[in-house]
């Protein structure tokens, strides 16, 4: 019974870390990948979004 509890806790911790890492990657892509995009429309949308959250971008 103890072995099952340890596995469940370990699996839950792994899922939490994996979700946090995925969220960080998505956030970095949105902030930098889209922010430095060449199409002007995508860049302007990201630029306005950064300003709406009071994130200094220039």
C-alpha positions in Angstrom: 0.0 0.0 0.0 2.9 2.4 0.8 4.4 1.7 -2.6 1.2 2.9 -4.4 1.1 6.1 -2.4 4.8 6.9 -3.3 4.1 6.2 -7.0 1.0 8.5 -7.0 2.9 11.3 -5.3 5.9 11.0 -7.7 3.6 11.0 -10.7 1.7 14.0 -9.4 4.9 15.9 -8.9 6.2 15.0 -12.4 2.9 16.2 -13.9 3.1 19.5 -12.0 6.7 20.1 -13.1 5.9 19.1 -16.7 2.9 21.5 -16.8 5.0 24.4 -15.3 7.8 23.8 -17.9 5.3 23.7 -20.7 3.7 27.0 -19.5 7.1 28.6 -19.4 7.9 27.5 -22.9 4.6 28.8 -24.2 5.1 32.1 -22.4 8.6 32.5 -23.7 7.4 31.8 -27.3 4.6 34.3 -27.0 6.8 37.0 -25.5 9.9 36.6 -27.7 8.9 34.5 -30.7 5.9 36.5 -31.6 7.4 39.7 -30.4 10.2 39.5 -32.8 8.1 38.1 -35.7 8.5 39.8 -39.0 4.9 40.1 -40.2 3.9 43.6 -38.9 0.4 42.6 -37.8 1.6 39.8 -35.5 4.4 42.1 -34.1 1.9 44.9 -33.5 -0.5 42.6 -31.7 2.3 41.3 -29.4 3.6 44.8 -28.9 0.1 46.1 -27.8 -0.3 43.1 -25.6 3.0 43.7 -23.8 2.0 47.4 -23.2 -1.4 46.4 -21.8 0.4 44.3 -19.1 2.8 47.2 -18.4 5.8 45.2 -19.8 8.5 47.5 -21.1 9.5 46.5 -24.6 11.4 49.5 -25.9 
